[in-house]
Amino acid sequence: MPAGQRRAVKVDMTRGRMLPLVLRFALPLCVGNILQQMYLTVDTLVVGNFCSPVSLSALGTSGQPVEILLTLFVGMGSGLSILVAQYTGGGKRDRVTAILRTAVGFLYLAAIPMTVLGMLVGPYLLRMMNVPPDTYPYALGYMRILFAGTLANLGYNMNAGVLRGLGDSRSSLLFLMLSCAANIVMDVLFIAGFHMDVWGAALATIIAQYAAWLFSVFYIRRKYPELGFTLLPRALVLSDLKEMARVGVPLGVNNSFYSVGHLLMQSLVNAQGSMFIAACAVGSKLTGIANLMISSLSMATATYAAQNYGAKRYDRLRRGAAIPFISGAITLTAGLVVTAFARPLLSLFTQDPAVLDLSVTYLRLLQPFTWCYAVFNALISLANGVGEMRYPTIVNVLMLWAVRIPVGHLIANVFGGYYVSAAISVSFVFGMLCMLAFLRSARWREIGRLARQMEDGQAA
């Protein structure tokens, strides 16, 4: 790799000891996830303390329609990150520049229609989710304001993915720090000061998203001028768009299946009433804090696998199979601590006795098994990094539609709806076992064979 290109890769995953590299890459992402959790947690804290339980339940249920309609395009952004990492690992900087031109065009092509579609379709999705009548107007208002931030949401995620693919996991911290600070100030101002309820929380969120997106564009243009990155679209090359779709569409479909399944599970939650919706909203914030390293190590795994796959470093790829188990061990430790101190931690978010009791039940059924999800998610990232998209998609479909949703209905009918989070734990175990089978697949055995060839050649 030429010297100029090497300088642009903040963490070169194709050389050096695996674990220090992965942790060095994952740590800024983890700090970024902490900021993102603060982003979400501040909404819950402020709404939970200054508004009613109905407002809190609206906050917990209105994000799913946004997630469902945007996941396909977020998957395209993840696919772009993998392509950038593969080209970076292979030293093909001209291909990185070309595909980014098309990515900016695709951003606008996707975001503007999705904003309009979300405004129109969102209310029907809320009704499909059985949102209680007292919660519905709050959830609708919150959701429609969130859809106004679609361009910024997709744009920021795309830019963060580009930087990860280049090996730069630190820069997004700057964007998130700006965004988080703006969100906290505006949450307090709009909700506690102006009494705007959930509408103020949504407005604070999208303003912060636009700030993060615009700052990320400015940063990439300044830090990587050779990429010719732009704010506005200039080109949409069909062949590059097809390449993005080859990797990104399976990831987006995977995400979409997951989101639709999440919506159906949310309908089970919503059927229990506003108190239980609020309890799950509070519990999910705490599980998110406990599981900060899951997405960080998974993104690090995807970048590690993609860069080494692009560089044909199959020996390093094979060693990367250890990362999912490291992620599982970290998550298990955090999960046990959070479960042990569930009640005092949850009491920071709500003082309502009924909501607090239900939140503790939710957390204790889910958190001790989340380490299985950590292993599962990092194994999916490992597979995606080497271009394997089909098998993880099949596993995700089965995990949701053959396990989580049927088990959720079974638990709700037999034991009661307050225990439906146990179905999520069952699906985590199932998904992990299925993805462990990938390490016995023909694709992974071939990588092992190529790795042994490399090692034998180096020994000779």
N, C-alpha and C positions, 0 to 999 in steps of 0.2 A: 504494500500500500504506500503510495507516495506520501511524503512528509506532510504536505498541505492537507491531505485527506485525513491523516492520522490525528492531526491537531483538532479537527472538527468532531472527532468521536470522543466524547467525554469519558466514557467507559468502554474500552475495547474488550469485548467478551471473548475474542478469539485467541487471547494470550494471557498468561498469568494464572494464579491459583483460583479455582472456580469459586469456592465459598466466599473468600474476601471480596471478589469482584461482584458477586451476586448481592451480598449484603451491602456493599458500598452503593450499588445501584438501587437497591430496594429501600434503603434508609431514607433518602429524600422523598421517595414515593410514600413511605409510611408517615413521615411528618406531614406531607401533603394530604394524606387521608385523614390525619388528625384535624387538620384545618377544615377539610370538607365535613367531617363529623361535627366540628364546632359550628360550621355553617348551618347544618341541619339541627343540631342540638339547641342552638340559641333560639331558633324558631320555636322549638318545643318548650323550652324553658320560659320564654317570654309569653307565649300564648297560654301555656299551662298555668302561669302565675297571674296573668292580667285578664284572661278571658275565661269562658265557661268550658266545661267538659265537652259540650257539643262542638265548640270551635276546635278543641284539641282532636276530637275524632275526625273532623273535616280535614285537618292537617294530615292525619294518618291514612285517609282513604282516597284523597283526590290526586295523589301522585301517580297512581297506577295507569289511568288513561293516558297521561303524558308519556309514561314509560312505554306503553304498548305501541303507540304511534311513532315513537322515535327510535325504537330499538334496532330496526332494520338498518337505519342510516348510521347509528352508532357502531353497528357491526362493520359497516364499510370503513369507518374510521379506524377500527381495530385491524382490519385487513390492510389498510394503508400503512399502519405502523409495522406490521410484519414484513410487507414488501420493502419498506425503507430499510429495515434492519437487515434483510437478506442482501439487498443491493449494497448497503454500507459494508457488511461483512465481506462481500465479494469485490469491494473496491470500485463499484460501478456508479460513481457520483453523477454521471450524465443521466442515468436512468432515474435517479432520485429527483433531479431537477425537472425532468420531463413529466414524471407522474404527479409531482406536486402542482404543476400548472393545471392539469386536469382535475385534481382534487379540489382546488379552489372553485373551479367552475361547477363541479358537482355539488359543492356545499350549497350554493345559491339555488341550484336546480332542485335540490331536495328540501331545503329549509322553508322557502317561501310558500310552496303549495301545502307543506305539512302544517304550517301555522294556520292557514285558512281551514284545512281539513279538521284540525284539532278543535277549532272553535265550533265547527258544525257537528262533529261526531261525538265530541266529549260528553255532552249531556246524555246521549243514548248509552254510552258505556257506564256512566254512573248509575243509571237506572238498571242496567244489566247486573251491576254489582250489588243490587239491593241496598243502596245507601238509604239509611233511615230518613223519613221526611223532615225531621228536625235538623238533620245534618246537611241535607241536600243543597239548600241555597248557599251555605257557606262553602261546601266542597266545589260547587259549580263556579262561584266567583274566584276562588283560589286557583282552580284549574285553568280557567280562561286567561288569567293574568300570566300564569306560567307558560302557556302556549305562545304568548307574545314574545317570550325569550328564546324561542326555538333556534333562531339563527345564531345567537350567542352561545347557546348550549352546545349545539353541534359544532360550531366553529372552534370553541375552546377545546372540546374533546379531540377534534381532529388535529389541532396544533400540538396538544400535549402528546398525542400518539406519534406525530412526526418527530418530535424531540426525543421521545423514548427510542424510536427506531434508530436515530442517529447516535444513541448512547448517552444522551443528555437527560438525566432524571432530576437534575437539581433546579433547572430553570423554572419549571412549573410551580415551584415553591414561591417564587416571586409573584406569580400571577395569583396564586391562592391566598397569599398573605394580603395582597391588595383587596381581593374579593371578599375575604373573610372579615377584614376590618370594616369594609364598607357595609357588609351585611349586618354586622353586630350593631353598628351605630344607627343604621336605618331601622332595624328591628325595634330598638328601644324608642327611637324617635316616632315611628309610625304607629306602633302598637301601644306602648306605655304613654307616649306624649300626645299623639293625635287621636288615639282610641280607634284606629282603623281596623282592628280585629284581624282576621286571617287575610283580608285584602291587603293590609299593610305588610304582612309577612311575605306574601307573594310579590308585591312590588319591590320590596327590599331585595328579594332573591334575584329578580331579573335584572335590576340595575347593577347588582354585583356581578352577574354573569357577563353582561355587556362590557363592564370594566375589565374583567379578566381576559375576555376574548380580544378586545382591541389592544390591550397591552401585550398579549402573546404575539399578535401580528407584528407589532412594532419591534419586539425583541428578536423574533426570527429574522426579520429584515436587517436588523442591525448586527446581530451576532453571526448570521450565515448569509452574507450578501451574495455569495456565489450561487445560491439556490434560486435567486430571482423571485422570491416569495412575494405575493401581492395581497392586498386587502380585497380588491374587486376582481372578478373573473376576467381572464383574457383569452383562454383557450379551453376547448373540450375535445381532446383527441380520442376518437372512438376506440382505437386499439388499447390505449392506456386505461380507458374506462372499463373495457372488458377484462383487463388484467386485475384491476381493483375489484371488479365484481367476482372474478374467479375465486379470490381469497375472501372478500368481504361479505358476499351474499350468504354463503353457508354460515358465517358467524352471525350475520344479521338474522337469518331464519332461526338459528339456534336461540338467539336472544328473544326473538318474537314468540317462539313456542314457550319459552320460559315466562315471558311477561303475560301471555294469555293464561297460562297455568296459574300464575300469581294472581291474576284477576279473579279466576274461579275460586282460588283459595280465599281471597279477600271477601268474596261473596259469602262464604261460610262464616268468616269473622263478622261481617256486617249483619248477618242474620241474628247475631247474639245481642245486638243493640249498641247504643252509643257508648255505654260504659266500657264494654269489652273492646270496642274499636279504639277508644282512648288508651286502654291498658296495653293493647298491642303496639300502639304508636309509641308509648313510653318505653315498653320493653325492647322494641326494635332499635331504639336509639342506643340503649345500653349494650345490646349485642353487637351493634356496629362498632362501638368503641372498643369492645373486647376483641374484635376480629380484625383490627386494623392491618395486621401484617398479611392477611390472606390475599387481598388484591395486590398488595405491593410485591410480595414474592411471586405471585402468579404473573404479573407484568414483567418482572425481572426474568422469570423463567422463559416467557415468550421471546423476549429480546435476546437472551442468552442462546436459546435454541435457534432462532432465525439467523443471528449473526454467524454462528458456527456452521449452520447448514449452508448459508451463502458462501462461507469460506472453505467449505468441504472439510471441516475439522471434526470428523466423525468420532474420533477418540474423545474429544471434549463433550460432544453431544451425549455419548453414552454415560459419561460421568454426571451429566445433568439430571439423570433419573433420581439422584439423591435429594434434589431440592424439594420435591413435594413432601417428603417425609420430614424434612427440617421444618417446613411450614406447618405440618400437622402437629409436631411437638411443641412449637411456640404457641399455636392456637389452643392446644389442650391445656397448657399451663395457665394461659390467660382466662380460659373458660372456667376452670376450676376455681380460680380466685374470685371471678365475678359471681359465680353461682353461690359461693360461700357467703358473700357479702351482698346478696341480691337486695334485701329489703332496705338497708340504709342507703344504698346507692340509688335505688329507684325512688326513694323518698325525696331526693333532690329535685325530681321532675314533677311530682304531684303529692299533695297532702290529702287528697280524697281517699278515705279508707277503702271504699269498694274498688276504685281503680287500682290502688296500690296492691291489694290482695290478688286481683286478677293478673296484674303485671308480674308478680312473683311467680305465680303458677306458669304463666307463659314462658318466663325466662328459664325456670328450672327444668322444663320439659325439652327446651331447645338447646341451651348453651353447652351442656356437657357433651353433645354430639357434633358440635360445629367443627371440631378438628377433622372429622371425616370429610366435610366440605372443603377444608383447606387442602387436603391431599388430592381430592377429586379435581378441584379447580386448577391446581398447579399442573396436574397430569394433563388436563385439557390444553393448557397453555403450552406444555412441552410438545404435544401432538400438533397443535396449530403452528408452532414455530417451524416444524419440519414439513409443513404443507398438508398435513392430514386433517381434513375437515369433516369427512363423512361420518366416521365412527363416533367422534364426540357429539355430533348432532343427533345421531341415533340414540346414544346414551341419554342425552338431555331430554329427548322426547319421551323415552321410556320412564325416566326418573319422575317426570311430572305427570304424564298421562296414564301410565300403567301403575305407578306407585303412589305418589303424593296425593293426587286428587281422589282416587278411590279409597285410599286409607283414611284421608281426611273425612270423607263422607261416612265411612264405617265408624270412625271414632266419634263423630258428632251424633250419630244415631244410637250407638251403643253406650258410650260413656258420657256424652254431653258435649256441646259445642265449645265449652271453655277449655277443652283439652286438644283442640285441633292442631296446635303447634307440634304435638308429638308426631304427626304425619310428616312434617318437614324433617324431623330427625331420622325417621325411617328412610326417607328418600335420600338423605345424605349418605347413609350407610350403603344403600343400594348403588348409588352413583359411584362411590369410591371403589367398591368391589368391581364394578364394570370397567372403570378406567384402569384399575390395576391389571386387568386382562390385556390392555394395550401393550404393556411391557412384554407380553408373550406373543404379540402379533407378528405377522410376516414382515411388516414394515420396520418394526423395531429390531427384529432379528437381523434384517439386512443391514441396518445401521451398525449393529454389533459386529457383523462380519467385516464391513468396511473399516471399522475401528481396529479390529485385530490385524487387518492387512497393514494399516498405517503403523501400528505398534511394531509389527514384525519388520517392516521396512526401516523404521527408525533404529531398531536393534541391530539390523544388518549393517 
